[in-house]
Amino acid sequence: MAYLTATKENGQLLFDTTKISYGLVKSGYMTFQQSWSRRILRSAQLDPTQGGNWTPVNEVAQDVGDNLFGFTLANARNPIVFLVGSGTLNGSQRFGNTITFFYSNATSSTKYYCFDLMSDIFPGSPYIKTYTPAGVITFNSLQPPLNVVAQITAPPPDPTTIGGRMIAPYAGGSIQRRQLTVPPDYRYAQADYIYDVPLLAGVEYAAFLPWSRGAGIWDFSAGYQGYSAAYAVLEGAYGRVGGMSFMLGASAGTTLSNATAGGGVPAGASYTGLPTDRYPTALIILTSNLPMPFN
């Protein structure tokens, strides 16, 4: 089978058409998609392990829910998404070959760079294209190719625990609180745990997390009139100028209850249930040579 490889003068491989080749298919700023209400128990006496005992907060009180941002990709085959700016993937929705991605803990300032298998749908010239004997395109020079420049693994937690709870799910990280919705209320509790990894100053990076972990947070600093909150969090990774970051942020539509103190449970915020037998590794790319927006 015919193939094509290209290298830099120093011998570094740029692309090899015998390998799986991904190209940019879409980039831009995320837009608002949906709002998912959190869930509370219908009654404190009900069994919390039964899904039917939970009800959307917005059925019993005014609640804007968790805002989800994202984008829609047509002609999708096996896309992967790199982020600049915070966001945790809450899932996607597929209709035929069209996929919509949903991210919590994101905003309209979050940028995405979506790559998919190389395709022959981009007009223009001149170009270099390679195909398999079956006629499937393997490389198209009209698409900016995916070029991973680094792989960074999420750090382990601080070994210190109180009452069986992690104080620092990422050793060396810190909690950053989002602005509570007005009027303030425990239902809008939002604490993000962030771990920053410095890279080259002045350079913008984007990150993709192939898989992520979930955990629970007991937040005794949720704010309003001493309320506390227990809810679920999801893991994410994103790039920024000068580095990348891992984060644990609230899962959209999470169950929500009052966190109870006592029994050695620490003040502030602490985490439970975060798997530590394996750690996800984020893929990192540079954005300087990628068009924005691109579709």
Long-range contacts (C-beta under 8 A, 24 or more apart in sequence): 1-132, 1-133, 2-130, 3-130, 4-128, 4-130, 4-139, 14-145, 14-147, 15-139, 15-145, 17-130, 17-138, 17-139, 18-138, 20-117, 21-117, 21-118, 21-138, 21-139, 21-145, 21-146, 22-80, 22-115, 22-116, 22-117, 22-118, 22-145, 22-146, 23-115, 23-116, 23-117, 23-118, 23-119, 23-140, 23-143, 23-144, 23-145, 23-146, 24-113, 24-114, 24-115, 24-143, 24-144, 24-145, 24-146, 24-290, 24-291, 24-294, 25-73, 25-75, 25-79, 25-114, 25-115, 25-116, 25-119, 25-143, 25-294, 25-295, 26-71, 26-73, 26-112, 26-114, 26-294, 26-295, 27-111, 27-112, 27-113, 27-114, 27-290, 27-291, 27-292, 27-293, 27-294, 27-295, 28-71, 28-111, 28-112, 28-292, 28-293, 28-294, 28-295, 29-108, 29-109, 29-110, 29-111, 29-112, 29-293, 30-69, 30-70, 30-71, 30-87, 30-103, 30-106, 30-107, 30-108, 30-110, 30-111, 30-112, 31-69, 31-70, 31-71, 31-108, 32-67, 32-68, 32-69, 32-108, 33-68, 33-69, 33-70, 33-100, 33-102, 34-67, 34-68, 34-102, 35-64, 35-65, 35-66, 35-67, 35-68, 36-65, 36-66, 36-68, 36-90, 36-252, 36-253, 37-63, 37-65, 37-66, 37-253, 38-63, 38-65, 38-66, 38-187, 38-231, 38-253, 38-254, 38-255, 38-256, 39-253, 39-254, 39-255, 39-256, 40-187, 40-255, 40-256, 40-257, 41-257, 48-255, 48-257, 54-255, 57-187, 57-256, 61-185, 61-187, 63-187, 64-181, 65-252, 65-253, 66-104, 66-250, 66-251, 66-252, 66-253, 66-254, 67-104, 67-252, 68-102, 68-103, 68-104, 68-106, 68-252, 69-102, 69-103, 69-106, 69-107, 69-108, 69-110, 70-100, 70-101, 70-102, 70-103, 70-106, 71-100, 71-101, 71-112, 71-114, 72-98, 72-99, 72-100, 72-101, 73-98, 73-99, 73-100, 73-101, 73-114, 73-116, 74-98, 75-119, 75-121, 76-116, 77-116, 77-117, 77-119, 78-116, 78-117, 79-114, 79-115, 79-116, 80-114, 80-115, 80-116, 80-208, 80-210, 81-112, 81-113, 81-114, 81-115, 81-208, 82-112, 82-113, 82-114, 82-115, 82-206, 82-207, 82-208, 82-239, 82-283, 82-285, 83-110, 83-111, 83-112, 83-113, 83-206, 83-207, 83-208, 83-236, 83-237, 83-238, 83-239, 84-110, 84-111, 84-112, 84-113, 84-204, 84-205, 84-206, 84-238, 84-239, 84-240, 84-287, 85-109, 85-110, 85-111, 85-238, 85-240, 86-110, 86-192, 86-236, 86-238, 86-245, 86-247, 86-249, 87-236, 87-238, 88-212, 88-234, 88-235, 88-236, 88-247, 88-249, 88-251, 89-209, 89-212, 89-234, 89-236, 90-234, 90-251, 90-252, 90-253, 102-252, 103-236, 104-234, 104-249, 104-250, 104-251, 104-252, 105-192, 105-234, 105-236, 105-247, 105-249, 105-250, 110-238, 111-206, 111-287, 111-292, 113-206, 113-285, 113-287, 113-290, 113-292, 115-146, 118-143, 119-143, 144-289, 144-290, 144-291, 144-294, 146-285, 147-285, 147-286, 148-283, 148-284, 148-285, 149-205, 149-284, 149-285, 149-286, 150-199, 150-283, 150-284, 151-281, 151-282, 151-283, 151-284, 152-197, 152-207, 152-244, 152-281, 152-282, 152-284, 153-279, 153-280, 153-281, 153-282, 154-195, 154-235, 154-237, 154-246, 154-279, 154-280, 154-281, 154-282, 155-195, 155-246, 155-279, 156-276, 156-279, 157-271, 157-274, 157-276, 162-264, 162-265, 162-266, 162-270, 163-263, 163-264, 163-265, 163-266, 163-270, 164-264, 164-272, 165-218, 165-265, 165-266, 165-270, 165-271, 165-272, 166-270, 166-271, 166-272, 166-274, 167-266, 167-268, 167-270, 167-271, 168-193, 169-193, 169-215, 169-248, 169-271, 169-274, 170-194, 170-195, 170-246, 170-248, 173-246, 175-268, 175-269, 177-221, 180-223, 180-224, 184-223, 184-224, 185-224, 185-227, 186-222, 186-223, 186-224, 186-227, 186-228, 186-229, 186-258, 187-229, 187-256, 189-219, 189-222, 189-223, 189-227, 189-229, 189-231, 189-250, 189-256, 190-249, 190-250, 191-217, 191-219, 191-221, 191-222, 191-250, 191-269, 192-247, 192-248, 192-249, 192-250, 193-233, 193-247, 193-248, 193-249, 193-269, 193-271, 194-245, 194-246, 194-247, 195-245, 195-246, 195-247, 196-243, 196-244, 196-245, 197-243, 197-244, 197-245, 197-246, 198-242, 198-243, 199-242, 199-243, 199-244, 199-284, 200-242, 201-242, 202-241, 202-242, 203-241, 203-242, 203-286, 203-288, 204-239, 204-240, 204-241, 204-286, 204-287, 204-288, 205-239, 205-240, 205-241, 205-243, 205-244, 205-284, 205-285, 205-286, 205-287, 206-238, 206-239, 206-284, 206-285, 206-286, 206-287, 207-237, 207-238, 207-239, 207-244, 207-245, 207-282, 207-283, 207-284, 207-285, 208-237, 208-282, 208-283, 208-285, 209-235, 209-236, 209-237, 209-280, 209-282, 210-280, 210-281, 210-283, 211-280, 212-236, 212-237, 212-280, 213-274, 213-275, 213-280, 214-251, 214-273, 214-274, 215-248, 215-271, 215-272, 215-273, 215-274, 216-271, 216-272, 216-273, 217-248, 217-250, 217-269, 217-270, 217-271, 217-272, 218-259, 218-265, 218-269, 218-270, 218-271, 218-272, 219-259, 219-269, 220-259, 220-261, 220-267, 220-268, 220-269, 221-267, 221-268, 221-269, 227-258, 228-258, 228-259, 228-260, 228-261, 229-256, 229-257, 229-258, 229-259, 230-256, 230-257, 230-258, 230-259, 231-255, 231-256, 231-257, 233-271, 235-280, 237-280, 237-282, 239-284, 239-285, 239-287, 244-282, 244-284, 246-282, 248-274
